[in-house]
Amino acid sequence: MLAFADAVDRLNQRVANVVRWLALTMVLVQFCIVIGRYVFGYNSIAAQESVLYMHATLFMLGAGYTLLVDKHVRVDVFYAKLTERNRRRIDIFGHLFLLLPSMTVLLYWSWPSVRNSWKILEGPMSVGGIEAVFLLKSLIPAFCCLIILQSLSLLIRLLVQGAKL
């Protein structure tokens, strides 16, 4: 089981190593858009949409890594004061009864929209935009799968850690 958890961790680390470059790319593209618009009077809808695509990709595919390194938003009012054992119990409960079910439901309900989008190769959101909304929608199931896998990895580690105590 730990081999599975290690493989999932490596997967999310590799995905994060790729998509993190989108942050720099977004800044550079946005800078070029601003220079083009205000210095040269040139505007490109596709360039503007590319920033949206990069932003969505960065956050949707980077979410599994964020969960791995425990940098997601957490309301830490009581959690920080709890014992390690009680924190582990809360984390196990959260994974089993909140995170995994919600990602499964999101995956289930988003799939028909993604499938239909691929079926018609859904075009741009705006005239002159990027003709790949189907790729943008595909980020939803990819996000769900990466989060589900990472949640299972963390759950395995929590259960193994609890068994050792």
C-alpha positions as CSV (number, residue, x, y, z in Angstrom):
1,M,0.0,0.0,0.0
2,L,2.8,2.4,0.7
3,A,4.2,1.7,-2.7
4,F,0.9,3.0,-4.2
5,A,1.1,6.1,-1.9
6,D,4.7,6.8,-3.0
7,A,3.7,6.5,-6.7
8,V,0.8,8.9,-6.2
9,D,3.1,11.4,-4.4
10,R,5.6,11.2,-7.2
11,L,2.8,11.7,-9.8
12,N,1.6,14.9,-8.1
13,Q,5.1,16.1,-7.6
14,R,5.9,15.7,-11.3
15,V,2.6,17.4,-12.3
16,A,3.4,20.3,-10.0
17,N,7.0,20.5,-11.4
18,V,5.4,21.0,-14.9
19,V,2.5,23.3,-14.1
20,R,4.5,25.6,-11.8
21,W,6.1,27.1,-14.9
22,L,2.7,28.3,-16.0
23,A,2.9,31.0,-13.2
24,L,5.9,32.6,-14.9
25,T,4.5,32.1,-18.3
26,M,1.2,33.8,-17.2
27,V,3.1,36.8,-15.9
28,L,5.1,37.1,-19.2
29,V,2.0,36.7,-21.4
30,Q,0.0,39.2,-19.4
31,F,2.9,41.7,-19.5
32,C,3.0,41.3,-23.3
33,I,-0.8,41.8,-23.5
34,V,-0.5,45.0,-21.5
35,I,2.4,46.3,-23.6
36,G,0.6,45.3,-26.8
37,R,-2.6,47.0,-25.8
38,Y,-1.3,50.3,-24.3
39,V,1.9,50.8,-26.2
40,F,1.1,49.4,-29.7
41,G,-2.7,49.5,-29.6
42,Y,-2.9,45.8,-30.4
43,N,-5.3,43.4,-28.6
44,S,-5.7,39.6,-28.9
45,I,-8.7,37.8,-27.4
46,A,-6.8,34.5,-27.8
47,A,-3.8,35.8,-25.8
48,Q,-6.2,37.0,-23.1
49,E,-7.9,33.6,-23.0
50,S,-4.5,31.9,-22.8
51,V,-3.9,33.5,-19.5
52,L,-7.2,32.1,-18.3
53,Y,-6.3,28.6,-19.6
54,M,-2.9,28.8,-17.9
55,H,-4.4,30.0,-14.6
56,A,-7.0,27.2,-14.6
57,T,-4.4,24.6,-15.5
58,L,-2.1,25.8,-12.8
59,F,-4.7,25.6,-10.0
60,M,-6.6,22.6,-11.1
61,L,-3.6,20.4,-11.7
62,G,-1.6,21.8,-8.9
63,A,-4.3,21.1,-6.3
64,G,-3.1,17.5,-5.7
65,Y,0.4,18.7,-4.9
66,T,-1.0,21.4,-2.6
67,L,-2.9,18.6,-0.7
68,L,0.3,16.5,-0.6
69,V,2.4,19.3,1.0
70,D,-0.5,20.3,3.3
71,K,-0.7,23.9,2.1
72,H,-4.4,24.0,1.4
73,V,-6.6,26.5,3.2
74,R,-7.4,25.2,6.7
75,V,-9.4,26.8,9.5
76,D,-7.1,26.0,12.3
77,V,-9.0,27.3,15.3
78,F,-9.2,24.0,17.2
79,Y,-7.0,21.7,15.1
80,A,-3.7,23.2,16.1
81,K,-4.4,22.6,19.8
82,L,-5.4,19.0,19.4
83,T,-3.1,16.0,20.1
84,E,-1.5,14.2,17.1
85,R,-3.9,11.3,17.5
86,N,-7.0,13.5,17.4
87,R,-5.6,15.4,14.4
88,R,-5.1,12.1,12.6
89,R,-8.7,11.2,13.4
90,I,-10.0,14.4,12.0
91,D,-7.9,14.0,8.9
92,I,-9.2,10.5,8.4
93,F,-12.8,11.6,8.8
94,G,-12.2,14.5,6.4
95,H,-10.8,12.3,3.7
96,L,-13.4,9.5,4.1
97,F,-16.5,11.5,4.6
98,L,-15.8,15.0,3.0
99,L,-13.0,15.1,0.4
100,L,-13.4,11.7,-1.3
101,P,-17.2,11.8,-1.6
102,S,-17.2,15.4,-2.8
103,M,-14.6,14.7,-5.5
104,T,-16.4,11.6,-6.5
105,V,-19.7,13.5,-6.9
106,L,-18.0,16.3,-8.8
107,L,-16.3,13.8,-11.1
108,Y,-19.6,12.0,-11.7
109,W,-21.6,15.2,-12.4
110,S,-19.0,16.9,-14.5
111,W,-18.3,13.9,-16.8
112,P,-21.3,14.3,-19.1
113,S,-20.4,18.0,-19.8
114,V,-16.8,17.1,-20.5
115,R,-17.8,14.1,-22.7
116,N,-20.2,16.3,-24.7
117,S,-17.6,19.1,-25.0
118,W,-15.2,16.6,-26.5
119,K,-17.9,15.2,-28.8
120,I,-18.4,18.5,-30.5
121,L,-14.9,19.8,-29.9
122,E,-16.4,22.8,-28.1
123,G,-15.0,26.1,-29.5
124,P,-14.0,29.4,-28.0
125,M,-15.8,31.3,-25.3
126,S,-15.3,34.6,-27.3
127,V,-15.0,35.4,-30.9
128,G,-11.4,35.1,-31.8
129,G,-10.6,33.0,-28.7
130,I,-8.9,29.7,-28.3
131,E,-10.9,26.9,-29.9
132,A,-10.3,24.4,-27.1
133,V,-12.9,24.8,-24.4
134,F,-13.1,21.0,-24.3
135,L,-9.5,21.0,-23.0
136,L,-10.4,23.5,-20.3
137,K,-13.4,21.4,-19.2
138,S,-11.2,18.4,-19.1
139,L,-9.3,19.9,-16.2
140,I,-12.3,19.2,-14.0
141,P,-12.0,15.4,-14.1
142,A,-8.2,15.6,-14.0
143,F,-8.5,17.7,-10.9
144,C,-10.9,15.2,-9.3
145,C,-8.6,12.3,-10.1
146,L,-5.5,13.9,-8.8
147,I,-7.2,14.9,-5.6
148,I,-8.8,11.5,-5.1
149,L,-5.5,9.8,-5.6
150,Q,-3.7,12.1,-3.3
151,S,-6.4,11.8,-0.7
152,L,-6.1,8.0,-0.9
153,S,-2.3,8.3,-0.5
154,L,-2.6,10.5,2.6
155,L,-5.3,8.2,4.0
156,I,-3.0,5.2,3.6
157,R,-0.2,7.1,5.4
158,L,-2.5,8.2,8.2
159,L,-3.8,4.6,8.7
160,V,-0.3,3.1,8.7
161,Q,0.9,5.8,11.1
162,G,-2.1,5.1,13.4
163,A,-1.4,1.3,13.3
164,K,2.2,1.9,14.5
165,L,1.0,3.8,17.6
